[in-house]
Amino acid sequence: MRCLNNVEDIYISHNLNAGAIQNCKIIDLNAMIFAKILYNQIMELWVLLAILAAATQALRTAVQKKMTPQLGSYGASYIRFSYSFPFAWAIVLGYMMLVNVGIPSLPPMFWFWINIAAITQIAFTILLIMLFSHRSFAAAVAFSKTEVLQAALFEALILGVVASLQTAFAIALGVVATIMLSLAKSSVTSHSIMRTIFSKQTGFGLGAGAFLGFCTVAYGAAIKHIPTDDVMLNAGLAAAIAVTIQTVGFGAWMYAAKRHELIASFVYWRESTMAGLWGTLCSLFWFAAFAMHAVAPVRAVGQIELLMSIGFSYFYFKEKISLTELIAMALLALSIILVLLA
């Protein structure tokens, strides 16, 4: 009887008989089967990680929105960084102890890009929190998702990158969706369209998306300048250093300009801690998913956050979402996925 040494034969076959198994090394056979199954499971693990990243991101943002009445826009923005600080360093230092490595020497270009990333992330967070006072939770999150479309548009206009037909269609669809989202609470006239396009809420939304796009690029550039091949160490170290810059820098500004909101962020430490925890887990899940799979498909799966934000908006914050907003968010999600998979 033939010994089933080929892993594919073993993995696919459902008719292994006792004689065949007895003629093989059982331990090696089981090890190969386990390795094959584990490999296939890991290939799909990035999907789960992307969904977890989107979920924790939605949870973090929901905590910030909930805390805005007590902390103000700046205080609710600050807790995302200050309460992430201990979690971020605990994770990266724990990982370094586990793999027995130290902090590598970081070149000047790393410090340049990590400061850009930290500052633009602060700007994105503030604009997103401010947008909550003008739009529903779901609509505000949807506005921030325009960063993918803006990045593609900037590449075409500034860098001269020739967009594919699919990308061009996706950008046009995204523009229509954004206008629909802006006009969801208004009557559709030429005057209202112009007023809405140049409104404060649209500026907050598109500004949040733009800063998020710059932040993503800057983080990627900073990580590339860390002189190690350990993806998890590089990502974790960049996140921990960035949140340190944000906690100290943003905190110093708040002490001078918004001291009452800074104090409030510490008074409500129990509720605020969850923003830090969810924010840290969110970063961890994103980085792990990006390490396992290509960025575009991961971000495409991550658009499930829009669906989650609708759930939070309706069931948790008791906000009414119009049919126009739902259609606009669906079109926006479709346009983003088309760009990511182009």
N, C-alpha and C positions, 0 to 999 in steps of 0.2 A: 504493500500500500504506500502511496506517495506521501512523503512528509511535507506538510504545509509550512514551508519556511518563508514563503513570500508574504510580506505584510499585507499587500493588497488582497491576495487570495483569502487570507485569514479575516481581514476586516469586512470584505464584501460577502463572503460565504455565510450562509445561515444553516448549513448542513454538515457541520463538523461532526465526525463520528468518533467514538471512543478509540478505535484502532489508530486513526491518524494522530490523535492527540498523544497517545501512549508512545508513538514512535518519535516524538519531538521532545525537546527540552521544555517542560511545562513552565518553568520560571521565566525563561527567555521569551517564550511565546506570549505569556501574560504581559510581560513588560512591553513587548512590541505592540500588542493590542492597546494597552493603556496609553502608550506614547502616541499612537495614531489617533485614538479618540480624543486625547488631551489636545493634540495639535489642531484638530478640526474644531474643538470647542473654543480654543484661543482665537481662531480665525474669526469667530463670531462675537467674541467678548467685547470688541471695540464698539459694537452696536449698543450693548448694554451699558458700557461706560459713557457713551455719548448721551444716552437717555438719562442716566443718572446725573451727568453734568448739567443737562438742561433742567432737570427737576430741582437740583440743589440751587441752581442759578435763579430759578423762579421763586424758590423758598426764600433765598437771601433777599431778593428784591421785594418780596411781599412783606418781610419783616421791616425793611427800611420804610416802605410806604406806611405801614401800620404805626411806626414810631415817629413819623413826620410831625403830627400834631404836638407831641411832647417835646421833640428835639429841634424842630425847624428843619428846613431843607439842608442846611450845611451840617447840622448835627447828625441827621439821618444819613448823610453821605459819609461822615467821618467814621461812624461805627463800623462801616464795611472794612475799613483799614485798621483802625486801632484794635479792634477785637479779633482781627485775623492775625495780628502780629505774633502773639504767643503760639497759636496753633501752627502757623507757617514755619516758625523756627523749630518747634518741637518735632514736626514731621521731617524737616531736612536734616536736623542734627541726629535724629533717630536713624534715618537712612544712612547717614555717613558713618555712624557707629556700627551699623549692621554690616556694611560692606568694607569697613575699615579704611576709609579714605579721609583726607583733610580738605580744607577749602583751598582750591587752586589759586594761583596768582592771576588776578584779573586785569586785563589790559585797559588802557584809557578809553578805547572805543566801546568797550562793554559799559563803562560808567556813563559815557555820553548817551548811549541808546537806552540804558535802564532808567536814566533820569527823564528822558523824553517819554518813555512808556509810563512811568509813574505819574508824571504831570498830566498827560493826556487822559489817563484813566481817571484821575481825580475830576477833570473837566467833564468827562462823559458821565460820571456818576452824579455830579451836581445837576447837570442839565436833565438827566433822566428823572431825578427826584423832584425837580422843579416842575417837570411836565405832568407829574401826578396831580398837581393842583388844577390843571386845565383839562386833562383827559382821564378816561378810565385806565385802570391798571393794564388791561389787555391792549388798549390802543397805544399807550405809552411804550410798552414793550415792543409792539409792532413797529413803531417809528424808529426805535433804536436798531432794528434789524435791517434798515436801509443801508447800513455800512457796507454790506457786500455789493450792493448796486452802485453806491458811490465810488467804491474802490475800482470797480470795472469802468465806470465813467471817467474817473480821473486818469486811469491808465490810457484810455483812448484819447482824451483831450490833451493831456500834459506829456505823456511819454510816447504818444504816437502809435500805441499798440492797436493794430487793426482787429476790431472785434468781429467775431464770427456772426453769422446770421442769427444763430440761436441766442448769443449774448445780446446782440442789438435788440432782438425781439423782447428778451427778458427785461432789459433796461426800460424799454418803452412801456411794457406791462407794469413794471414796478412804479414808474412815474404816474401812470393812470391810477394804480392802487393807492399811492401816497396821496394824490389829490382827492380821491374818493374818501380816504380815511380822514383827511382834513375837513372835508365838506359834510361829513356824516351828520353833524348837528346843525347844519345851515341849509338854507334854501339854495338851489342851484341856479344862480344867475351869473352873468359876466362880472358884475360888481362883486358878488360874494366870492367868486373864484379868485379874483385878484386880491381881495382883502384877506382871504384865508391863506393864500400862498405866501403873503408877506406878513402873516400874523406871528405873534409871539410864540404860540404853541407849535407852529410849523418850524419856526427857527430853533426852538428847544429840541424838537424831535430830530430834525436833520442835523443839527449841531451835535447831538448825542451820537448819532450814527457815524458822523465824520470823525469825531474824536475816538470812538471805539475802533474805527478802521485804522487810524494812525497808531493807536495803542497796540493793536494786534501786530502790525508791521514792526513797530519798535521793539516789542518783546521778542519777536523772531530774530531781529538783527542782534539784539543783546545776547541771546542764547548762543548764537553762532560764534560769538567772540569769546566764549568760555572755552579754555584750552583742554577740554576732556571729551571723551567719546561716550560718557555715561549720560544718556538722554534724561533719565529721571533726576539725576543729581543736578544737571544743568538747569532743567526746568524748575525744580524745587528751589535751587539757590537763587535763581533770577526772581522768582516770586517772593521769596523771603526778603531779599535785599530791597526789592521794589516796595513792599509793604512797610519796610522800615523807613524808607525815604518818605513815603506817603504819611505815615503816622507822625513822624517828627516834623516834616515840612508843613503839612496841612494843619497839624496841631498848633504849630507856632503861629501860623497866620490866624487861626481861629482864636487863639489866646489874645491876639492884638485886636481883631476885628469883630469876632463873634463869641466873646468869652462866655456869655450866658448859655449859648448852645453847647459849647465845649463842656461846661460844668454839668449841664443836663445829660450829656452823653455818658457821664460817669455815674450820675445819680440813678439813671435807669439801666444799670449795668446788667441786671438779670435778663431783661428782655433783649438788650443790645448784644449780649454774648452770642445769641443764636445767629445774628447776622454774620459775625466773625466765623463761627463754626461752619455755616453753610457756604460762606464765601471761600473758605480754605478747601473744603471738600470739593466744591465746584472746580476750582483750579486744578486740584489733584486729578479729578476724573477727566477733565479736558486734556491735560498733559499726557496722561496714560493712554487715552484713546488716540491722540496724535502720534504717540510713540509706536502704536501698533498698526496704524493704518494711515492712508493718505488723508491729508487735511480736508479736501473738498467733500468727500463722502461723509466724513465725521461731522462737518458743519451742516451738511444737508440733513442728516439724521437729527442734529441738534435743533432744527427748526420746529421740532415737536414742542419746544418751549412756548410757541405761539398758542398751541392748543391748551397747554397747561395754564397759560396766563388767562385765557378765556374762562377756564374753570375757577381759578382764584378770583377773578373779577366778579363772576356771577354768584358763586356759592359762598365765598369768604367775605368779600367786600360789599356784596349785595348791590352791585352796580348794574345798571341796565345797559345792554349792548344792542345797538340797533342792527337791523338786517344789513344795512349799507356797510357798517363797520365789519360785520362778519364776512361779507363778500370781499371787501377790500383787503382784509387780513388773509383770506384764502388766496387771493390773486397775488398778494405780496409774497406769501410763502412759496407759491409756485414760481414766481419770477426769480426769487433767491436761489431755489433749488436748480432752476435752469442755468443760472450763471455758474453755480458751483460745479455742475456736472457737464458744462460745455466743453 
